[in-house]
């Protein structure tokens, strides 16, 4: 395929998709798993070690960004990995490319291990287009006081460069260590830092915490099932979801999927594959469908209005937490 034909095929496919979100509160979002590399090896990581490898070439990054640039309207490009800052191309190719060649907003999920100088450059490059920094606290790798010191320094950088952005600290509730999170939550709140607990995911669902830790989880979360405050990884099966139309996931090779669960269940549901945004085979769905999956491990779709939740829906019933 010639370069001209490749560009035309991408443009044709992207332009066939819907042009405007069907709901006013829907925020179009792409989750870009920029690379596989991670500099941590946490015991509770849901990603297998085999998947935490590899990084895209400069050509692959450029082609993915070209595809993102052709999306209609303004999207949030939420980058993750692996650990995105463990990939040198993030700061050399990805961020400059998104800033120069797209109009989209930028968010990032990071283990917050990058040096402050790198984070300072990130803030300076992203400016008023930075939306959310989600920093994961990993107690196997760092202490809470060290983490807080860095978070406060990063807040100052954001106030100077990205005053309209937000910052949240997320943390997996590690079995056997849930009680520690009461102190973690209170220390973060004392420093006016947002705390977002996540139930630990395992293959097939959510970890089966014992009775004592289930009680601690309710105390820690103050009984909330609000996906803006806690990730309980519920099921939205049977609810209308705009995944594939106004939300999708891209991996480091440019492969696109309707959502994280769709990617995980690919062997059972080939319809979750949306083609490759770097090779010209990518196409968005024309409209949303009913969710077919037993778990939604990420709160991005529901918090961006991709999943349409009736007021009476109990988001915690699936797992009894």
C-alpha positions as CSV (number, residue, x, y, z in Angstrom):
1,X,0.0,0.0,0.0
2,X,1.4,3.4,-1.0
3,X,1.6,6.2,1.6
4,X,-1.2,8.1,-0.1
5,X,-3.5,5.1,-0.2
6,X,-2.7,4.4,3.5
7,X,-3.6,7.9,4.5
8,X,-6.8,7.8,2.4
9,X,-7.9,4.5,4.0
10,X,-7.5,5.9,7.5
11,X,-9.3,9.1,6.6
12,X,-12.2,7.3,5.0
13,X,-12.6,4.9,8.0
14,X,-12.4,7.7,10.6
15,X,-14.8,9.9,8.7
16,X,-17.4,7.1,8.5
17,X,-17.8,7.1,12.3
18,X,-20.2,9.3,14.2
19,X,-19.3,13.0,14.1
20,X,-20.8,14.2,17.4
21,X,-21.4,12.5,20.8
22,X,-25.0,11.4,21.2
23,X,-25.2,12.6,24.9
24,X,-24.2,16.1,26.2
25,X,-22.4,14.6,29.2
26,X,-20.4,12.1,27.1
27,X,-16.6,12.9,26.9
28,X,-14.9,11.1,24.0
29,X,-11.9,9.2,25.3
30,X,-9.1,7.0,24.0
31,X,-7.0,5.0,26.4
32,X,-3.6,4.6,24.8
33,X,-1.4,1.9,26.3
34,X,1.7,3.7,25.0
35,X,4.3,1.0,25.9
36,X,4.6,-2.3,27.7
37,X,7.7,-1.6,29.7
38,X,7.3,-1.1,33.4
39,X,10.1,-0.3,35.9
40,X,8.0,-1.8,38.7
41,X,7.2,-5.5,39.4
42,X,4.3,-5.3,41.9
43,X,3.0,-8.6,43.3
44,X,-0.6,-7.5,42.7
45,X,-0.2,-6.2,39.1
46,X,-3.1,-7.4,36.9
47,X,-0.8,-7.3,33.8
48,X,1.3,-10.4,33.3
49,X,5.0,-10.1,33.3
50,X,5.0,-11.3,29.7
51,X,2.9,-8.3,28.7
52,X,5.1,-5.7,30.5
53,X,7.6,-5.5,27.7
54,X,8.2,-3.7,24.5
55,X,7.9,-0.2,23.1
56,X,6.8,1.2,19.8
57,X,9.1,2.6,17.1
58,X,9.1,6.3,16.2
59,X,7.2,5.4,13.0
60,X,4.5,3.5,14.9
61,X,4.1,6.5,17.3
62,X,3.7,8.9,14.4
63,X,1.1,6.7,12.7
64,X,-0.9,6.3,15.8
65,X,-0.9,10.1,16.4
66,X,-1.9,10.7,12.7
67,X,-4.9,8.4,13.3
68,X,-5.8,10.2,16.6
69,X,-5.5,13.6,14.8
70,X,-8.3,12.6,12.4
71,X,-10.8,11.8,15.1
72,X,-13.8,14.3,15.0
73,X,-14.2,16.8,17.9
74,X,-11.9,17.0,20.9
75,X,-11.0,13.8,22.7
76,X,-9.2,13.0,25.9
77,X,-6.2,10.9,25.2
78,X,-5.4,9.0,28.4
79,X,-2.0,7.4,28.3
80,X,-0.8,4.4,30.3
81,X,1.5,1.5,29.9
82,X,3.3,-0.4,31.3
83,X,4.7,2.7,32.8
84,X,4.6,5.5,30.2
85,X,7.5,7.5,31.7
86,X,9.7,4.4,31.5
87,X,9.5,4.8,27.7
88,X,11.9,7.6,26.5
89,X,9.7,8.1,23.5
90,X,6.9,9.4,25.7
91,X,8.7,12.8,26.2
92,X,10.6,12.8,22.9
93,X,7.8,11.7,20.5
94,X,4.4,11.1,22.0
95,X,3.8,14.3,24.0
96,X,5.3,16.6,21.4
97,X,3.4,14.8,18.6
98,X,0.1,15.1,20.4
99,X,0.6,18.7,21.2
100,X,1.8,19.7,17.7
101,X,-0.5,17.6,15.5
102,X,-3.8,17.2,17.5
103,X,-6.2,19.4,19.4
104,X,-7.0,16.7,22.0
105,X,-6.7,16.9,25.8
106,X,-4.1,14.8,27.6
107,X,-4.3,12.6,30.7
108,X,-1.8,10.1,32.1
109,X,-1.8,7.2,34.4
110,X,1.6,6.7,36.0
111,X,3.3,5.0,38.9
112,X,4.8,8.5,39.7
113,X,8.4,7.2,39.7
114,X,9.7,9.6,37.1
115,X,12.2,12.2,38.4
116,X,10.7,15.6,39.2
117,X,12.7,17.2,36.4
118,X,10.9,14.9,33.9
119,X,7.5,15.7,35.4
120,X,8.4,19.4,35.2
121,X,9.0,19.1,31.5
122,X,5.8,17.1,31.1
123,X,3.8,19.9,32.7
124,X,5.5,22.6,30.6
125,X,4.9,20.7,27.4
126,X,1.2,19.9,28.0
127,X,0.2,23.3,29.3
128,X,-3.6,24.0,29.4
129,X,-4.4,20.7,27.6
130,X,-3.4,18.5,30.6
131,X,-6.6,17.2,32.1
132,X,-5.9,14.5,34.7
133,X,-2.7,13.0,36.3
134,X,-3.6,9.8,38.0
135,X,-0.6,8.7,40.1
136,X,-0.6,5.2,41.5
137,X,0.8,4.7,45.0
138,X,2.6,1.4,45.3
139,X,3.6,0.6,48.9
140,X,5.9,-2.2,47.8
141,X,8.0,0.5,46.0
142,X,7.8,3.7,48.0
143,X,6.8,5.1,51.4
144,X,3.7,7.4,51.8
145,X,5.7,10.4,53.1
146,X,8.1,10.3,50.2
147,X,5.2,10.0,47.8
148,X,3.4,12.9,49.4
149,X,6.5,15.1,49.2
150,X,6.7,14.5,45.5
151,X,3.0,15.0,45.0
152,X,3.1,18.4,46.7
153,X,6.0,19.4,44.5
154,X,4.1,18.2,41.4
155,X,1.1,20.2,42.5
156,X,3.2,23.3,42.5
157,X,4.3,22.5,38.9
158,X,0.7,22.1,37.8
159,X,-0.4,25.3,39.5
160,X,2.2,27.1,37.4
161,X,1.8,25.2,34.1
162,X,-1.6,23.4,34.2
163,X,-3.9,25.2,36.6
164,X,-7.1,23.7,35.1
165,X,-5.8,20.1,35.5
166,X,-6.5,17.7,38.3
167,X,-4.5,15.2,40.3
168,X,-5.6,12.0,41.9
169,X,-3.8,9.3,43.9
170,X,-5.1,5.8,43.2
171,X,-4.1,2.7,45.2
172,X,-4.9,-1.0,44.9
173,X,-6.3,-2.4,48.1
174,X,-3.7,-5.2,48.5
175,X,-5.1,-8.3,50.4
176,X,-3.6,-8.5,53.8
177,X,-2.8,-4.8,53.8
178,X,-6.2,-3.1,53.5
179,X,-5.9,-1.7,57.1
180,X,-2.9,0.3,56.1
181,X,-5.0,2.3,53.7
182,X,-6.9,4.1,56.5
183,X,-3.7,5.9,57.4
184,X,-2.8,6.4,53.7
185,X,-6.2,7.9,53.0
186,X,-6.0,10.2,56.0
187,X,-2.5,11.4,55.3
188,X,-3.4,12.2,51.7
189,X,-6.5,14.1,52.7
190,X,-4.6,16.0,55.3
191,X,-2.4,17.3,52.5
192,X,-5.5,18.0,50.3
193,X,-4.6,15.2,47.9
194,X,-7.4,13.1,46.4
195,X,-7.4,9.4,47.3
196,X,-9.0,6.9,45.0
197,X,-9.0,3.2,46.2
198,X,-9.2,0.3,43.8
199,X,-10.3,-3.2,44.6
200,X,-7.7,-5.7,43.4
201,X,-8.6,-7.4,40.1
202,X,-7.8,-11.0,39.3
203,X,-8.5,-13.2,36.4
204,X,-12.2,-13.6,36.3
205,X,-13.2,-10.7,38.5
206,X,-12.3,-9.1,41.9
207,X,-10.2,-10.6,44.6
208,X,-12.4,-12.4,47.2
209,X,-11.5,-10.4,50.3
210,X,-12.2,-12.0,53.7
211,X,-15.0,-10.7,55.9
212,X,-12.7,-8.5,58.0
213,X,-11.2,-6.8,55.0
214,X,-14.6,-6.4,53.4
215,X,-15.6,-4.5,56.5
216,X,-12.4,-2.4,56.3
217,X,-13.2,-1.6,52.7
218,X,-16.6,-0.3,53.6
219,X,-15.0,1.9,56.4
220,X,-12.3,3.1,54.0
221,X,-14.7,4.0,51.2
222,X,-17.4,5.2,53.6
223,X,-19.7,2.8,51.9
224,X,-19.6,4.6,48.6
225,X,-20.2,2.9,45.3
226,X,-19.6,6.2,43.4
227,X,-17.1,5.4,40.5
228,X,-15.7,8.9,41.0
229,X,-14.6,7.9,44.5
230,X,-13.8,4.2,44.4
231,X,-13.2,1.5,41.8
232,X,-15.1,-1.6,42.7
233,X,-15.0,-3.1,39.2
234,X,-18.7,-3.8,38.9
235,X,-20.6,-5.2,36.0
236,X,-22.6,-3.0,33.6
237,X,-23.8,-5.9,31.6
238,X,-27.0,-5.1,29.7
239,X,-26.5,-1.3,30.0
240,X,-26.0,0.9,27.0
241,X,-22.4,1.7,26.3
242,X,-20.8,3.9,23.7
243,X,-17.5,1.9,23.7
244,X,-16.3,1.4,20.2
245,X,-17.9,4.6,19.0
246,X,-16.8,7.3,21.5
247,X,-14.3,5.3,23.6
248,X,-11.7,2.7,22.7
249,X,-8.3,1.3,23.7
250,X,-5.1,1.3,21.7
251,X,-2.1,-0.8,22.5
252,X,1.6,0.0,21.7
253,X,1.2,-1.8,18.3
254,X,-1.7,0.4,17.2
255,X,-4.3,-2.4,17.7
256,X,-7.6,-1.0,18.8
257,X,-10.3,-2.6,21.0
258,X,-13.7,-1.5,22.2
259,X,-12.6,-1.5,25.9
260,X,-10.2,-3.1,28.3
261,X,-12.5,-6.0,29.0
262,X,-13.1,-6.5,25.3
263,X,-9.4,-6.8,24.9
264,X,-9.1,-9.3,27.7
265,X,-12.0,-11.4,26.4
266,X,-10.8,-11.3,22.8
267,X,-10.4,-15.1,22.5
268,X,-14.1,-15.4,23.3
269,X,-15.4,-12.3,21.6
270,X,-13.6,-11.3,18.3
271,X,-16.0,-8.4,17.8
272,X,-14.1,-6.4,20.4
273,X,-11.2,-5.8,17.8
274,X,-11.5,-2.6,15.9
275,X,-8.6,-2.9,13.5
276,X,-5.2,-1.2,13.6
277,X,-5.1,2.6,13.7
278,X,-1.5,2.7,12.5
279,X,-2.2,0.4,9.5
280,X,-5.4,1.8,8.1
281,X,-7.8,-1.0,9.2
282,X,-9.3,0.9,12.1
283,X,-12.9,1.9,12.1
284,X,-15.1,3.2,14.9
285,X,-18.6,1.8,15.5
286,X,-21.5,3.8,14.3
287,X,-23.3,3.7,17.7
288,X,-23.1,2.1,21.1
289,X,-24.5,-1.3,22.1
290,X,-25.5,-3.1,25.3
291,X,-22.5,-4.1,27.4
292,X,-21.9,-7.9,27.2
293,X,-19.2,-8.2,29.9
294,X,-19.3,-9.4,33.6
295,X,-16.8,-6.8,34.8
296,X,-15.7,-3.2,34.0
297,X,-12.2,-3.0,35.5
298,X,-11.7,0.7,34.8
299,X,-13.8,3.7,35.9
300,X,-12.9,5.8,32.8
301,X,-15.9,4.6,30.7
302,X,-18.5,5.3,33.4
303,X,-16.9,8.5,34.6
304,X,-16.8,9.9,31.0
305,X,-20.5,9.1,30.3
306,X,-19.6,6.2,27.9
307,X,-21.6,3.8,30.1
308,X,-25.2,5.0,30.5
309,X,-26.3,4.2,34.0
310,X,-30.0,4.4,35.1
311,X,-30.4,6.1,38.5
312,X,-31.7,2.9,40.0
313,X,-28.8,0.7,38.9
314,X,-26.8,-0.8,41.8
315,X,-23.2,-0.6,40.7
316,X,-21.9,-2.7,43.6
317,X,-24.3,-5.7,43.5
318,X,-22.2,-7.8,41.1
319,X,-19.5,-8.5,43.6
320,X,-21.2,-7.9,46.9
321,X,-18.7,-5.3,48.1
